[in-house]
Amino acid sequence: MSETDFPKILLTEVFKEKDLPDNFLKIYHTHLYCHRGFLEFTFNDEKMRCEKGQFLFWFAESKLSELKFSGNFKSSVLFVEKDFLTDNNPDQGWTIDSQLHSRIFPVKTISSEIDKKTILKNFKIMNERFFEKDHIFYEELLKRQMQIFILEMWNLFAKEYEKRKHSLQTGNQYEHFINLLQQNCLQHREVQFYSDLLNISAKYLNYLCKIHSGTTASEWIKRHTKVRLTLLLENKNLNFSEISDEMNFSSPSYFTRYVKNLLGVTPGEFRGRFKAKQNERN
């Protein structure tokens, strides 16, 4: 497919499902601002809703189904080609944390008119930059604009992220677990670790997760670890020993066995495939 078929950046208005690009979830990360009405959907087996004044972010290849649009639904949507966004993330630490957060909480409430205008302005600037193809430094400029866009969006949602991250004394225990998991999943991959922090039994923590999300605590741990591990393996500046140490493995061989069990391939095989995919794109 040519770039015309799948442009890196696509800004459009969406009123109903047929307005979405074909196979958009395979190609794009989706940034959506809802102007009116509502959109209901199932995300990672959870029923969710995005309505007027809310922002929605879907990762490419998300587990998404059962989209239902209200009759008066209207939204502005910026689609960004998945590899282009991933390759231009400006900060590895924030990338991991924000990805983990957004995979659990894809819908965010926009509290002020200023924030709404900022989102729509960033959509417009990103789209305009994409079409400035006669600029002598087009590719470099577009990459820089992608980085600025990501930083702007992170800035908007940092307060919500920090509020959830530090809300360990309020709210329900399920959310406490998810917050703890986001911070600790690399080093701590046992249900007992989290149940001890929450002063409940491992069995009860599994029960809480099951009734809130339909997924056990151990499966949530596996999902979070998989996301974080994948991002670390994709970072060519980290060697396997550094990643193994970061994850508190007692030996490189144990780390290799764990990766093989979780991802289906060894660390070397994963990185080889990732490098091959990058070469194909280039």
C-alpha positions as CSV (number, residue, x, y, z in Angstrom):
1,M,0.0,0.0,0.0
2,S,1.2,3.5,-0.8
3,E,1.2,6.4,1.7
4,T,-1.9,7.7,0.0
5,D,-3.8,4.5,1.0
6,F,-2.5,4.6,4.6
7,P,-1.3,8.2,5.4
8,K,0.8,8.6,8.5
9,I,-1.6,11.2,9.8
10,L,-5.3,11.4,9.1
11,L,-7.7,14.0,10.7
12,T,-11.4,13.6,10.1
13,E,-14.8,13.9,11.7
14,V,-16.6,10.7,12.7
15,F,-20.4,10.5,13.1
16,K,-20.9,6.8,12.9
17,E,-19.0,3.5,12.5
18,K,-18.8,3.7,8.7
19,D,-16.8,6.9,9.0
20,L,-13.9,5.0,10.5
21,P,-11.2,3.9,8.0
22,D,-11.1,0.3,7.0
23,N,-9.0,-1.8,9.4
24,F,-8.1,1.4,11.3
25,L,-7.2,-0.6,14.4
26,K,-4.5,-2.5,12.6
27,I,-3.0,0.6,11.2
28,Y,-3.6,3.6,13.5
29,H,-3.5,4.8,17.1
30,T,-6.8,6.7,17.5
31,H,-7.2,10.0,19.3
32,L,-10.9,11.0,19.5
33,Y,-12.6,14.1,21.0
34,C,-16.4,13.8,21.5
35,H,-18.3,17.0,20.7
36,R,-21.8,15.5,21.2
37,G,-23.7,12.3,21.8
38,F,-21.9,9.2,23.0
39,L,-20.0,6.1,21.9
40,E,-20.3,2.8,23.7
41,F,-17.8,0.0,23.2
42,T,-16.2,-3.1,24.7
43,F,-12.4,-2.6,25.5
44,N,-10.4,-5.5,26.9
45,D,-13.7,-7.3,27.7
46,E,-15.0,-4.2,29.7
47,K,-18.0,-2.2,28.7
48,M,-17.1,1.5,28.3
49,R,-18.6,4.8,27.2
50,C,-17.2,8.0,25.8
51,E,-19.5,11.0,25.7
52,K,-19.6,14.8,25.1
53,G,-16.5,16.5,26.5
54,Q,-14.4,13.4,26.8
55,F,-11.3,12.3,25.1
56,L,-10.7,8.7,23.9
57,F,-7.4,7.0,23.0
58,W,-7.3,3.5,21.4
59,F,-4.0,1.8,20.8
60,A,-3.5,0.1,17.4
61,E,-4.4,-3.6,17.7
62,S,-6.5,-3.0,20.9
63,K,-9.1,-5.6,21.8
64,L,-12.0,-3.6,20.8
65,S,-15.6,-4.6,19.8
66,E,-19.3,-3.8,20.0
67,L,-19.1,-0.2,18.9
68,K,-22.4,1.7,19.3
69,F,-22.8,5.3,18.2
70,S,-25.7,7.5,19.4
71,G,-27.7,9.1,16.6
72,N,-26.4,12.6,17.4
73,F,-22.7,11.5,17.8
74,K,-20.0,13.9,16.5
75,S,-16.3,13.7,17.1
76,S,-13.0,15.0,15.8
77,V,-10.5,12.1,15.3
78,L,-6.8,12.1,14.7
79,F,-5.4,8.8,13.4
80,V,-1.6,8.4,13.7
81,E,0.1,5.4,12.0
82,K,1.2,3.1,14.7
83,D,4.9,2.8,13.9
84,F,5.3,6.5,13.2
85,L,4.0,7.3,16.7
86,T,5.9,4.6,18.4
87,D,9.2,5.5,16.7
88,N,8.9,9.1,17.8
89,N,8.0,8.8,21.5
90,P,10.2,11.4,23.2
91,D,10.6,9.8,26.6
92,Q,10.9,6.1,27.4
93,G,9.8,6.4,31.0
94,W,6.7,8.4,30.3
95,T,6.0,6.2,27.3
96,I,5.7,3.1,29.4
97,D,3.7,4.6,32.2
98,S,1.3,6.4,29.9
99,Q,0.8,3.3,27.8
100,L,0.0,1.2,30.8
101,H,-2.4,3.8,32.1
102,S,-4.2,4.3,28.8
103,R,-4.6,0.6,28.3
104,I,-6.7,0.5,31.5
105,F,-8.3,4.0,31.3
106,P,-8.8,4.9,27.6
107,V,-11.5,7.5,28.3
108,K,-10.5,10.8,29.9
109,T,-12.8,13.7,30.9
110,I,-11.8,17.1,29.6
111,S,-12.4,19.5,32.5
112,S,-12.0,22.9,30.8
113,E,-12.7,24.7,27.6
114,I,-9.0,25.6,27.4
115,D,-8.0,21.9,27.4
116,K,-10.6,21.1,24.7
117,K,-9.2,23.9,22.5
118,T,-5.6,22.7,23.1
119,I,-6.5,19.1,22.0
120,L,-8.3,20.3,18.8
121,K,-5.5,22.8,18.1
122,N,-2.9,20.0,18.4
123,F,-4.9,17.8,16.0
124,K,-5.0,20.7,13.5
125,I,-1.3,21.5,13.8
126,M,-0.3,17.8,13.4
127,N,-2.4,17.5,10.3
128,E,-1.2,20.7,8.7
129,R,2.4,19.7,9.3
130,F,1.7,16.4,7.6
131,F,0.6,18.2,4.4
132,E,3.6,20.6,4.3
133,K,5.4,18.1,2.0
134,D,7.3,20.8,0.0
135,H,9.2,21.8,3.1
136,I,12.9,21.1,2.6
137,F,13.1,19.4,6.1
138,Y,9.7,17.7,5.8
139,E,10.5,14.3,7.4
140,E,12.5,15.8,10.3
141,L,9.9,18.5,10.9
142,L,7.1,15.9,10.9
143,K,8.9,13.7,13.4
144,R,9.6,16.7,15.7
145,Q,5.9,17.7,15.5
146,M,4.9,14.2,16.4
147,Q,7.1,14.4,19.5
148,I,5.6,17.9,20.4
149,F,2.1,16.5,20.0
150,I,2.8,13.6,22.3
151,L,4.3,15.9,25.0
152,E,1.3,18.2,24.7
153,M,-1.1,15.3,25.2
154,W,0.9,13.9,28.1
155,N,0.9,17.4,29.7
156,L,-2.9,17.5,29.5
157,F,-3.4,14.1,31.1
158,A,-0.6,14.1,33.6
159,K,-2.8,15.4,36.4
160,E,-5.3,12.6,36.0
161,Y,-2.5,10.1,35.7
162,E,-0.8,11.3,38.9
163,K,-4.1,11.5,40.7
164,R,-4.9,7.8,40.0
165,K,-1.3,6.8,40.7
166,H,-1.3,8.4,44.2
167,S,-4.9,7.4,45.1
168,L,-3.9,4.4,47.2
169,Q,-5.8,5.6,50.2
170,T,-9.1,6.3,48.5
171,G,-11.4,4.6,46.1
172,N,-11.9,0.8,45.7
173,Q,-9.3,-1.9,46.1
174,Y,-9.4,-2.9,42.5
175,E,-8.2,0.5,41.4
176,H,-5.6,0.4,44.1
177,F,-4.3,-2.9,42.7
178,I,-4.1,-1.5,39.1
179,N,-2.2,1.6,40.4
180,L,0.2,-0.6,42.3
181,L,0.6,-2.8,39.3
182,Q,1.5,0.0,37.0
183,Q,4.4,1.0,39.3
184,N,5.7,-2.5,40.3
185,C,4.9,-5.0,37.6
186,L,8.4,-5.3,36.3
187,Q,10.0,-6.3,39.6
188,H,7.0,-8.0,41.2
189,R,5.0,-10.5,39.3
190,E,3.2,-12.5,42.0
191,V,-0.3,-11.9,43.2
192,Q,0.8,-12.3,46.8
193,F,3.0,-9.2,46.6
194,Y,0.0,-7.0,45.8
195,S,-2.5,-8.7,48.1
196,D,0.0,-8.1,51.0
197,L,0.3,-4.4,50.1
198,L,-3.5,-4.2,50.1
199,N,-3.9,-6.2,53.3
200,I,-6.2,-8.8,51.7
201,S,-5.7,-12.4,50.7
202,A,-4.5,-13.4,47.2
203,K,-7.8,-15.3,46.7
204,Y,-9.9,-12.2,47.6
205,L,-7.8,-10.0,45.2
206,N,-8.5,-12.4,42.4
207,Y,-12.1,-12.3,43.3
208,L,-12.1,-8.4,43.2
209,C,-10.5,-8.3,39.8
210,K,-12.9,-10.9,38.5
211,I,-16.0,-9.0,39.5
212,H,-14.7,-5.6,38.3
213,S,-13.1,-6.7,35.0
214,G,-13.8,-10.4,34.4
215,T,-10.0,-10.9,34.5
216,T,-8.0,-12.4,37.4
217,A,-5.2,-10.6,39.2
218,S,-2.6,-12.9,37.8
219,E,-3.8,-12.2,34.2
220,W,-3.6,-8.4,34.8
221,I,0.0,-8.9,36.1
222,K,0.8,-10.8,32.9
223,R,-0.7,-8.2,30.7
224,H,1.1,-5.3,32.3
225,T,4.4,-7.1,32.3
226,K,4.0,-8.1,28.7
227,V,3.5,-4.5,27.6
228,R,6.4,-3.2,29.7
229,L,8.7,-6.0,28.7
230,T,7.9,-5.5,25.0
231,L,8.8,-1.8,25.2
232,L,12.1,-2.6,26.9
233,L,13.0,-5.2,24.3
234,E,12.2,-2.8,21.5
235,N,14.7,-0.3,23.0
236,K,17.9,-1.1,21.2
237,N,19.9,0.9,23.7
238,L,19.3,-1.7,26.4
239,N,21.0,-5.0,26.4
240,F,19.4,-8.2,27.8
241,S,21.4,-8.2,31.0
242,E,20.2,-4.7,31.8
243,I,16.6,-5.7,31.2
244,S,17.1,-8.9,33.2
245,D,18.5,-6.8,36.1
246,E,15.7,-4.3,35.8
247,M,13.2,-7.1,36.2
248,N,15.1,-8.7,39.2
249,F,15.9,-12.0,37.6
250,S,18.5,-14.1,39.4
251,S,20.1,-15.2,36.1
252,P,20.1,-14.5,32.4
253,S,18.9,-18.0,31.6
254,Y,15.9,-17.6,34.0
255,F,15.1,-14.3,32.2
256,T,15.3,-16.0,28.8
257,R,12.9,-18.8,29.9
258,Y,10.4,-16.2,31.3
259,V,10.4,-14.2,28.1
260,K,10.0,-17.4,26.0
261,N,7.0,-18.4,28.2
262,L,5.4,-14.9,28.1
263,L,6.0,-13.8,24.5
264,G,6.5,-17.2,22.8
265,V,10.0,-16.3,21.6
266,T,13.4,-15.7,23.2
267,P,14.7,-12.1,23.8
268,G,17.1,-12.6,20.8
269,E,14.4,-13.8,18.6
270,F,12.0,-11.0,19.6
271,R,14.7,-8.3,18.9
272,G,15.6,-10.0,15.6
273,R,12.0,-9.9,14.4
274,F,11.6,-6.3,15.6
275,K,14.7,-5.3,13.7
276,A,13.5,-7.0,10.5
277,K,10.1,-5.2,10.7
278,Q,11.9,-1.9,11.0
279,N,14.1,-2.7,8.0
280,E,11.0,-3.6,6.0
281,R,9.5,-0.2,6.8
282,N,12.7,1.6,5.8
